[in-house]
Amino acid sequence: MFTDTSFDVTHLEKRFDALYDDLKIIITDHQTVIRKLKEYCTIFRPVALFQIFITSSSHIVIWFVAAMSFGENDLGDSTTTFKLFTVHPLISFQLFMTCWLYGSINEKKDSIIFALYSSNWTAVDIKCKKLILLAMKINNANHLKLKFTNTKIVNLEMFTQTMRFCYTIFSMLVKYNYNKTTN
């Protein structure tokens, strides 16, 4: 049986051309997203870092006030206690949402490389392979993450570390108050 391979080749070329055009659109959209993300980070980075610092400090102050007022063997002023236990969940939620939002943005950006790599890029023609590799390099070149320091990335891990740190300070203050009152 004789099969017409010209139809298969032209059909395959059209398919690769359509794939190439779609890939170009996706990559230009991704470059636009990266550009917008850079603008967002330059505008909101100082605000977000200041907010994280203030909420973390507020946690420590709340734990400190709680440790001092409850450490003197009295329950303290009921109004102060009510304020402490009302403000604490709100501050915790604010810190959680900030860390979650930036962690989510970082994960979505990092998932682009994984999606490109797992897209079966080895089965396409050389023109598409070059474009996919270029997109991977572009995405790797943009290490755009909101960082508190050079090593601390703002994400949910930072939230848990902050909460542990606040608990450590709280337990230290309780122990200090206990030792102070027993001596």
N, CA, C and O of each residue as an XYZ file, in Angstrom:
732
protein
N       0.822     -1.172      0.000
C       0.000      0.000      0.000
C       0.870      1.241      0.000
O       1.884      1.307      0.695
N       0.484      2.169     -0.745
C       1.218      3.412     -0.895
C       0.522      4.473     -0.040
O      -0.676      4.708     -0.194
N       1.276      5.116      0.863
C       0.709      6.195      1.680
C       1.345      7.502      1.277
O       2.517      7.554      0.907
N       0.577      8.528      1.352
C       1.042      9.855      0.974
C       1.697     10.510      2.193
O       1.013     10.954      3.115
N       3.020     10.563      2.181
C       3.744     11.146      3.305
C       3.776     12.665      3.240
O       4.037     13.314      4.253
N       3.516     13.252      2.070
C       3.520     14.713      1.972
C       2.387     15.303      2.814
O       2.535     16.373      3.403
N       1.265     14.600      2.864
C       0.164     15.080      3.693
C       0.549     15.038      5.170
O       0.252     15.966      5.922
N       1.206     13.965      5.577
C       1.619     13.832      6.965
C       2.652     14.888      7.334
O       2.589     15.446      8.430
N       3.597     15.175      6.449
C       4.637     16.161      6.719
C       4.045     17.564      6.784
O       4.359     18.325      7.700
N       3.197     17.912      5.827
C       2.603     19.253      5.857
C       1.670     19.406      7.065
O       1.611     20.471      7.680
N       0.959     18.357      7.390
C       0.095     18.410      8.566
C       0.935     18.582      9.842
O       0.562     19.339     10.738
N       2.052     17.884      9.913
C       2.941     17.982     11.061
C       3.589     19.367     11.129
O       3.733     19.936     12.212
N       3.987     19.917      9.949
C       4.567     21.259      9.928
C       3.552     22.302     10.378
O       3.894     23.223     11.120
N       2.313     22.163      9.936
C       1.271     23.102     10.367
C       1.038     22.995     11.871
O       0.827     23.997     12.553
N       1.079     21.781     12.365
C       0.886     21.574     13.796
C       2.023     22.209     14.587
O       1.781     22.855     15.607
N       3.280     22.031     14.122
C       4.417     22.640     14.809
C       4.382     24.161     14.693
O       4.743     24.857     15.642
N       3.950     24.693     13.538
C       3.833     26.145     13.394
C       2.782     26.713     14.346
O       2.990     27.764     14.952
N       1.655     26.017     14.473
C       0.619     26.462     15.409
C       1.124     26.372     16.844
O       0.859     27.254     17.661
N       1.844     25.311     17.141
C       2.428     25.145     18.470
C       3.444     26.243     18.744
O       3.490     26.793     19.844
N       4.250     26.559     17.755
C       5.254     27.612     17.892
C       4.584     28.965     18.130
O       5.029     29.735     18.981
N       3.517     29.257     17.382
C       2.802     30.522     17.571
C       2.165     30.594     18.960
O       2.218     31.632     19.619
N       1.569     29.497     19.395
C       0.984     29.467     20.735
C       2.053     29.639     21.808
O       1.841     30.329     22.805
N       3.180     29.018     21.595
C       4.280     29.123     22.547
C       4.816     30.552     22.619
O       5.141     31.037     23.703
N       4.909     31.223     21.480
C       5.349     32.616     21.475
C       4.375     33.491     22.252
O       4.798     34.377     22.995
N       3.098     33.256     22.094
C       2.086     34.037     22.814
C       2.205     33.793     24.318
O       2.146     34.730     25.113
N       2.374     32.531     24.698
C       2.512     32.206     26.118
C       3.751     32.860     26.701
O       3.706     33.393     27.809
N       4.853     32.828     25.970
C       6.101     33.404     26.475
C       6.005     34.924     26.565
O       6.491     35.509     27.533
N       5.396     35.571     25.589
C       5.236     37.030     25.684
C       4.297     37.396     26.832
O       4.515     38.398     27.514
N       3.260     36.597     27.049
C       2.388     36.839     28.201
C       3.156     36.654     29.503
O       2.983     37.421     30.450
N       3.998     35.638     29.543
C       4.800     35.388     30.740
C       5.790     36.525     30.984
O       6.009     36.918     32.130
N       6.392     37.058     29.916
C       7.300     38.192     30.070
C       6.548     39.418     30.594
O       7.092     40.188     31.386
N       5.311     39.598     30.157
C       4.492     40.695     30.664
C       4.198     40.507     32.145
O       4.238     41.462     32.921
N       3.905     39.272     32.532
C       3.650     38.986     33.946
C       4.901     39.250     34.774
O       4.808     39.827     35.858
N       6.060     38.844     34.289
C       7.312     39.090     35.018
C       7.563     40.591     35.148
O       7.980     41.062     36.206
N       7.313     41.333     34.086
C       7.494     42.784     34.121
C       6.554     43.412     35.158
O       6.969     44.273     35.934
N       5.292     42.982     35.169
C       4.329     43.495     36.148
C       4.725     43.086     37.567
O       4.552     43.859     38.510
N       5.252     41.878     37.716
C       5.692     41.405     39.021
C       6.873     42.235     39.525
O       6.957     42.537     40.715
N       7.783     42.602     38.623
C       8.899     43.476     39.014
C       8.382     44.829     39.491
O       8.839     45.355     40.506
N       7.427     45.387     38.752
C       6.839     46.665     39.153
C       6.148     46.533     40.511
O       6.289     47.398     41.375
N       5.412     45.457     40.686
C       4.702     45.217     41.946
C       5.686     45.113     43.104
O       5.473     45.700     44.165
N       6.763     44.363     42.895
C       7.745     44.186     43.969
C       8.465     45.483     44.298
O       8.741     45.751     45.467
N       8.773     46.287     43.300
C       9.457     47.548     43.599
C       8.538     48.506     44.356
O       9.004     49.288     45.184
N       7.241     48.448     44.076
C       6.311     49.338     44.767
C       5.985     48.817     46.162
O       6.051     49.566     47.137
N       5.635     47.538     46.261
C       5.113     47.001     47.516
C       6.144     46.318     48.406
O       5.824     45.956     49.538
N       7.353     46.135     47.934
C       8.373     45.472     48.752
C       8.626     46.220     50.054
O       8.564     45.604     51.118
N       8.908     47.519     50.019
C       9.145     48.216     51.293
C       7.924     48.181     52.216
O       8.059     48.036     53.431
N       6.746     48.314     51.636
C       5.521     48.305     52.440
C       5.318     46.933     53.088
O       4.998     46.847     54.273
N       5.503     45.870     52.315
C       5.291     44.517     52.830
C       6.330     44.176     53.897
O       5.989     43.584     54.921
N       7.576     44.539     53.673
C       8.612     44.243     54.665
C       8.386     45.034     55.953
O       8.604     44.523     57.051
N       7.950     46.277     55.808
C       7.634     47.080     56.983
C       6.443     46.477     57.729
O       6.435     46.434     58.959
N       5.454     46.019     56.992
C       4.282     45.399     57.602
C       4.663     44.117     58.348
O       4.187     43.878     59.458
N       5.512     43.304     57.744
C       5.955     42.074     58.398
C       6.740     42.396     59.666
O       6.567     41.742     60.695
N       7.592     43.395     59.587
C       8.366     43.796     60.763
C       7.445     44.291     61.881
O       7.621     43.922     63.042
N       6.474     45.119     61.532
C       5.565     45.677     62.538
C       4.695     44.588     63.149
O       4.513     44.562     64.367
N       4.154     43.689     62.333
C       3.307     42.634     62.893
C       4.113     41.667     63.748
O       3.620     41.186     64.769
N       5.335     41.379     63.348
C       6.194     40.511     64.174
C       6.519     41.183     65.497
O       6.476     40.550     66.551
N       6.843     42.455     65.437
C       7.127     43.197     66.670
C       5.883     43.294     67.544
O       5.976     43.224     68.769
N       4.733     43.453     66.924
C       3.478     43.517     67.682
C       3.204     42.204     68.389
O       2.721     42.197     69.521
N       3.505     41.097     67.735
C       3.364     39.791     68.387
C       4.213     39.733     69.646
O       3.744     39.320     70.706
N       5.450     40.145     69.519
C       6.369     40.094     70.657
C       5.871     41.003     71.780
O       5.909     40.622     72.950
N       5.408     42.196     71.431
C       4.908     43.120     72.452
C       3.667     42.546     73.128
O       3.532     42.641     74.348
N       2.765     41.955     72.356
C       1.560     41.363     72.948
C       1.928     40.234     73.897
O       1.384     40.142     74.997
N       2.856     39.370     73.472
C       3.283     38.286     74.358
C       3.977     38.844     75.607
O       3.817     38.311     76.705
N       4.747     39.923     75.427
C       5.437     40.531     76.557
C       4.438     41.099     77.565
O       4.568     40.868     78.767
N       3.455     41.831     77.084
C       2.433     42.401     77.962
C       1.645     41.288     78.657
O       1.341     41.375     79.846
N       1.323     40.251     77.900
C       0.604     39.120     78.493
C       1.447     38.455     79.570
O       0.932     38.121     80.637
N       2.728     38.259     79.308
C       3.604     37.620     80.284
C       3.754     38.479     81.529
O       3.786     37.948     82.639
N       3.844     39.776     81.374
C       3.994     40.670     82.529
C       2.709     40.758     83.337
O       2.752     40.751     84.568
N       1.578     40.841     82.669
C       0.327     40.994     83.417
C      -0.104     39.694     84.075
O      -0.672     39.725     85.166
N       0.148     38.560     83.449
C      -0.248     37.291     84.042
C       0.827     36.723     84.953
O       0.565     35.781     85.701
N       2.003     37.265     84.906
C       3.090     36.752     85.708
C       3.063     37.235     87.141
O       3.771     36.690     87.988
N       2.269     38.238     87.430
C       2.205     38.795     88.778
C       1.099     38.144     89.600
O       0.626     38.720     90.580
N       0.692     36.952     89.203
C      -0.334     36.168     89.887
C      -1.691     36.863     89.950
O      -2.511     36.549     90.812
N      -1.922     37.780     89.065
C      -3.271     38.321     88.935
C      -3.653     38.231     87.471
O      -2.793     38.089     86.602
N      -4.907     38.312     87.210
C      -5.364     38.205     85.828
C      -5.311     39.537     85.106
O      -5.724     39.627     83.950
N      -4.824     40.549     85.749
C      -4.691     41.838     85.109
C      -6.039     42.492     84.890
O      -7.080     41.987     85.309
N      -5.990     43.586     84.248
C      -7.208     44.319     83.924
C      -7.971     43.548     82.859
O      -7.387     43.108     81.869
N      -9.251     43.385     83.057
C     -10.045     42.602     82.093
C     -10.128     43.304     80.748
O     -10.225     42.642     79.715
N     -10.093     44.619     80.741
C     -10.114     45.354     79.475
C      -8.829     45.113     78.692
O      -8.861     44.903     77.480
N      -7.712     45.146     79.384
C      -6.432     44.888     78.730
C      -6.374     43.460     78.203
O      -5.903     43.219     77.091
N      -6.845     42.536     78.990
C      -6.869     41.135     78.565
C      -7.739     40.956     77.336
O      -7.367     40.260     76.392
N      -8.904     41.592     77.357
C      -9.805     41.510     76.198
C      -9.142     42.094     74.952
O      -9.234     41.517     73.868
N      -8.482     43.228     75.105
C      -7.797     43.851     73.966
C      -6.684     42.950     73.432
O      -6.519     42.802     72.221
N      -5.931     42.356     74.340
C      -4.836     41.471     73.907
C      -5.359     40.299     73.098
O      -4.836     39.990     72.028
N      -6.393     39.649     73.612
C      -6.899     38.455     72.938
C      -7.770     38.778     71.730
O      -8.092     37.886     70.945
N      -8.152     40.035     71.572
C      -8.870     40.448     70.364
C      -7.897     40.821     69.257
O      -8.105     40.477     68.093
N      -6.843     41.521     69.623
C      -5.881     42.001     68.628
C      -4.972     40.877     68.138
O      -4.585     40.862     66.970
N      -4.635     39.957     68.997
C      -3.686     38.907     68.632
C      -4.114     38.092     67.409
O      -3.293     37.916     66.510
N      -5.349     37.583     67.319
C      -5.725     36.841     66.104
C      -5.719     37.706     64.847
O      -5.408     37.224     63.757
N      -6.062     38.974     65.000
C      -6.059     39.860     63.826
C      -4.646     40.079     63.296
O      -4.418     40.063     62.087
N      -3.717     40.280     64.197
C      -2.323     40.456     63.785
C      -1.783     39.158     63.192
O      -1.053     39.174     62.200
N      -2.146     38.040     63.806
C      -1.704     36.739     63.273
C      -2.246     36.525     61.864
O      -1.526     36.075     60.972
N      -3.512     36.851     61.675
C      -4.122     36.684     60.346
C      -3.470     37.600     59.320
O      -3.245     37.193     58.180
N      -3.168     38.822     59.709
C      -2.520     39.760     58.794
C      -1.136     39.248     58.391
O      -0.775     39.300     57.216
N      -0.374     38.761     59.346
C       0.942     38.211     59.037
C       0.824     36.963     58.171
O       1.588     36.786     57.222
N      -0.128     36.106     58.496
C      -0.342     34.891     57.710
C      -0.698     35.223     56.264
O      -0.143     34.632     55.337
N      -1.620     36.162     56.066
C      -2.048     36.497     54.703
C      -0.915     37.118     53.890
O      -0.782     36.831     52.700
N      -0.112     37.950     54.507
C       1.027     38.539     53.794
C       2.006     37.456     53.374
O       2.442     37.418     52.224
N       2.350     36.580     54.302
C       3.303     35.504     53.985
C       2.708     34.540     52.964
O       3.410     34.092     52.057
N       1.441     34.219     53.098
C       0.791     33.297     52.157
C       0.724     33.893     50.759
O       0.984     33.199     49.776
N       0.378     35.172     50.662
C       0.266     35.823     49.351
C       1.601     35.819     48.623
O       1.668     35.420     47.460
N       2.654     36.253     49.283
C       3.952     36.297     48.619
C       4.499     34.900     48.361
O       5.168     34.677     47.352
N       4.228     33.962     49.253
C       4.628     32.578     49.006
C       3.911     31.998     47.798
O       4.507     31.271     47.003
N       2.635     32.321     47.661
C       1.861     31.845     46.516
C       2.372     32.443     45.211
O       2.473     31.746     44.202
N       2.693     33.725     45.230
C       3.248     34.372     44.030
C       4.564     33.709     43.647
O       4.800     33.444     42.468
N       5.420     33.437     44.619
C       6.699     32.783     44.340
C       6.500     31.388     43.764
O       7.192     30.996     42.825
N       5.557     30.638     44.325
C       5.298     29.282     43.830
C       4.763     29.298     42.405
O       5.166     28.471     41.586
N       3.862     30.224     42.097
C       3.303     30.302     40.746
C       4.384     30.653     39.735
O       4.417     30.098     38.637
N       5.261     31.566     40.100
C       6.339     31.944     39.191
C       7.296     30.776     38.973
O       7.739     30.530     37.851
N       7.613     30.059     40.050
C       8.526     28.920     39.937
C       7.897     27.748     39.188
O       8.611     26.932     38.605
N       6.585     27.659     39.198
C       5.928     26.543     38.516
C       5.986     26.684     36.995
O       5.745     25.712     36.280
N       6.299     27.863     36.498
C       6.405     28.063     35.049
C       7.547     27.225     34.485
O       7.378     26.579     33.451
N       8.690     27.223     35.133
C       9.821     26.425     34.642
C       9.456     24.952     34.655
O       9.744     24.226     33.704
N       8.825     24.512     35.730
C       8.439     23.106     35.803
C       7.455     22.758     34.690
O       7.551     21.687     34.092
N       6.512     23.650     34.410
C       5.538     23.397     33.339
C       6.228     23.349     31.979
O       5.899     22.507     31.143
N       7.183     24.248     31.757
C       7.915     24.220     30.490
C       8.735     22.944     30.357
O       8.770     22.325     29.293
N       9.387     22.560     31.435
C      10.239     21.372     31.376
C       9.419     20.097     31.192
O       9.849     19.178     30.495
N       8.259     20.038     31.803
C       7.455     18.817     31.719
C       6.459     18.851     30.562
O       5.506     18.071     30.549
N       6.660     19.728     29.608
C       5.725     19.858     28.490
C       6.066     18.972     27.296
O       5.557     19.193     26.197
N       6.915     17.978     27.498
C       7.337     17.091     26.418
C       8.019     17.895     25.299
O       7.732     17.713     24.116
N       8.907     18.768     25.700
C       9.570     19.657     24.753
C      10.575     18.920     23.868
O      11.023     19.469     22.861
N      10.928     17.717     24.218
C      11.873     16.963     23.394
C      11.213     16.399     22.145
O      11.908     15.967     21.225
N       9.893     16.393     22.096
C       9.187     15.820     20.952
C       8.867     16.850     19.876
O       8.291     16.495     18.847
N       9.221     18.102     20.082
C       8.904     19.136     19.097
C      10.124     19.425     18.232
O      11.215     18.913     18.483
N       9.922     20.252     17.211
C      11.029     20.561     16.309
C      12.033     21.494     16.975
O      11.784     22.008     18.065
N      13.147     21.706     16.327
C      14.273     22.443     16.893
C      13.907     23.904     17.163
O      14.394     24.493     18.128
N      13.065     24.486     16.331
C      12.665     25.883     16.514
C      11.910     26.051     17.836
O      12.147     27.015     18.563
N      11.014     25.132     18.150
C      10.269     25.174     19.409
C      11.180     24.859     20.596
O      11.039     25.457     21.663
N      12.113     23.924     20.414
C      13.042     23.590     21.491
C      13.859     24.804     21.895
O      14.049     25.071     23.081
N      14.342     25.538     20.898
C      15.134     26.730     21.189
C      14.302     27.773     21.925
O      14.785     28.427     22.850
N      13.062     27.922     21.511
C      12.188     28.898     22.158
C      11.878     28.497     23.605
O      11.854     29.348     24.494
N      11.646     27.226     23.835
C      11.373     26.748     25.190
C      12.608     26.911     26.073
O      12.493     27.342     27.221
N      13.779     26.574     25.554
C      15.010     26.748     26.330
C      15.282     28.219     26.624
O      15.751     28.560     27.710
N      14.988     29.093     25.660
C      15.138     30.529     25.886
C      14.177     30.995     26.984
O      14.553     31.796     27.841
N      12.954     30.502     26.959
C      11.985     30.869     27.997
C      12.435     30.382     29.365
O      12.253     31.082     30.362
N      13.022     29.186     29.425
C      13.541     28.673     30.694
C      14.670     29.555     31.209
O      14.744     29.842     32.403
N      15.543     29.980     30.315
C      16.655     30.844     30.723
C      16.147     32.197     31.207
O      16.648     32.737     32.193
N      15.147     32.746     30.508
C      14.579     34.027     30.915
C      13.971     33.907     32.298
O      14.161     34.780     33.144
N      13.236     32.822     32.528
C      12.594     32.638     33.828
C      13.624     32.402     34.926
O      13.442     32.873     36.049
N      14.690     31.688     34.626
C      15.746     31.470     35.616
C      16.515     32.753     35.906
O      17.025     32.930     37.012
N      16.602     33.640     34.935
C      17.338     34.886     35.122
C      16.596     35.836     36.058
O      17.212     36.699     36.683
N      15.290     35.684     36.155
C      14.489     36.554     37.010
C      14.247     35.880     38.351
O      13.224     35.224     38.552
N      15.193     36.046     39.266
C      15.029     35.499     40.610
C      14.268     36.524     41.437
O      14.806     37.142     42.356
N      13.032     36.681     41.090
C      12.192     37.709     41.682
C      11.396     37.105     42.823
O      10.347     36.497     42.606
N      11.893     37.272     44.029
C      11.203     36.790     45.214
C      11.292     37.869     46.268
O      12.317     38.535     46.412
N      10.217     38.032     46.997
C      10.238     38.986     48.089
C      11.002     38.358     49.244
O      10.613     37.317     49.773
N      12.096     39.007     49.624
C      12.956     38.482     50.679
C      13.020     39.490     51.816
O      13.083     40.699     51.597
N      13.003     38.971     53.022
C      13.168     39.820     54.203
C      14.639     40.125     54.409
O      15.010     41.260     54.709
N      15.473     39.112     54.250
C      16.925     39.272     54.213
C      17.396     38.543     52.960
O      16.576     38.106     52.152
N      18.695     38.410     52.795
C      19.193     37.715     51.604
C      18.817     36.242     51.592
O      18.725     35.633     50.526
N      18.601     35.668     52.763
C      18.303     34.240     52.834
C      16.863     33.932     53.218
O      16.397     32.819     52.974
N      16.148     34.870     53.806
C      14.783     34.618     54.269
C      13.778     35.105     53.243
O      13.607     36.305     53.028
N      13.117     34.139     52.614
C      12.083     34.433     51.629
C      10.754     34.555     52.354
O      10.465     33.783     53.268
N       9.948     35.524     51.947
C       8.640     35.705     52.561
C       7.702     34.632     52.006
O       7.312     34.667     50.839
N       7.351     33.678     52.872
C       6.428     32.602     52.527
C       5.869     32.034     53.826
O       6.107     32.587     54.899
N       5.132     30.942     53.733
C       4.522     30.375     54.930
C       5.559     29.857     55.924
O       5.305     29.837     57.128
N       6.703     29.447     55.437
C       7.772     29.017     56.345
C       8.216     30.168     57.234
O       8.503     29.975     58.416
N       8.272     31.358     56.663
C       8.632     32.527     57.458
C       7.564     32.802     58.517
O       7.886     33.205     59.635
N       6.306     32.587     58.171
C       5.230     32.765     59.138
C       5.408     31.821     60.326
O       5.301     32.240     61.478
N       5.678     30.552     60.044
C       5.842     29.590     61.143
C       7.089     29.902     61.970
O       7.074     29.741     63.190
N       8.153     30.339     61.328
C       9.359     30.707     62.074
C       9.089     31.911     62.979
O       9.578     31.966     64.107
N       8.320     32.859     62.488
C       7.988     34.035     63.289
C       7.138     33.647     64.491
O       7.362     34.128     65.602
N       6.163     32.778     64.263
C       5.303     32.343     65.364
C       6.111     31.553     66.407
O       5.885     31.710     67.607
N       7.043     30.712     65.961
C       7.904     29.981     66.895
C       8.782     30.941     67.695
O       8.979     30.772     68.898
N       9.299     31.943     67.004
C      10.139     32.934     67.666
C       9.345     33.684     68.728
O       9.848     33.917     69.827
N       8.118     34.061     68.414
C       7.271     34.748     69.389
C       6.977     33.848     70.583
O       6.975     34.311     71.723
N       6.730     32.577     70.329
C       6.482     31.647     71.433
C       7.732     31.478     72.291
O       7.635     31.371     73.514
N       8.887     31.454     71.669
C      10.141     31.336     72.417
C      10.322     32.531     73.340
O      10.690     32.376     74.504
N      10.066     33.704     72.823
C      10.187     34.911     73.646
C       9.159     34.879     74.767
O       9.466     35.239     75.904
N       7.933     34.447     74.453
C       6.893     34.360     75.467
C       7.299     33.403     76.589
O       7.168     33.743     77.765
N       7.781     32.231     76.245
C       8.170     31.270     77.278
C       9.355     31.783     78.085
O       9.441     31.531     79.287
N      10.259     32.492     77.444
C      11.394     33.072     78.151
C      10.909     34.141     79.141
O      11.408     34.205     80.264
N       9.961     34.964     78.747
C       9.441     35.997     79.631
C       8.658     35.396     80.802
O       8.745     35.880     81.931
N       7.904     34.352     80.523
C       7.175     33.683     81.602
C       8.158     33.098     82.607
O       7.962     33.221     83.816
N       9.200     32.472     82.116
C      10.216     31.894     83.005
C      10.920     32.998     83.795
O      11.202     32.831     84.982
N      11.201     34.113     83.146
C      11.838     35.238     83.828
C      10.924     35.777     84.931
O      11.379     36.018     86.049
N       9.645     35.964     84.623
C       8.702     36.468     85.616
C       8.544     35.476     86.767
O       8.428     35.885     87.923
N       8.537     34.211     86.470
C       8.411     33.200     87.518
C       9.626     33.235     88.444
O       9.483     33.197     89.666
N      10.810     33.308     87.863
C      12.034     33.371     88.664
C      12.095     34.669     89.465
O      12.601     34.679     90.588
N      11.596     35.740     88.914
C      11.600     37.041     89.585
C      10.661     37.035     90.778
O      10.987     37.586     91.829
N       9.485     36.411     90.622
C       8.528     36.406     91.718
C       8.885     35.395     92.804
O       8.505     35.591     93.958
N       9.596     34.331     92.477
C       9.955     33.341     93.483
C      11.176     33.765     94.295
O      11.371     33.283     95.411
N      11.975     34.633     93.765
C      13.177     35.079     94.498
C      12.888     36.209     95.408
O      13.788     36.697     96.091
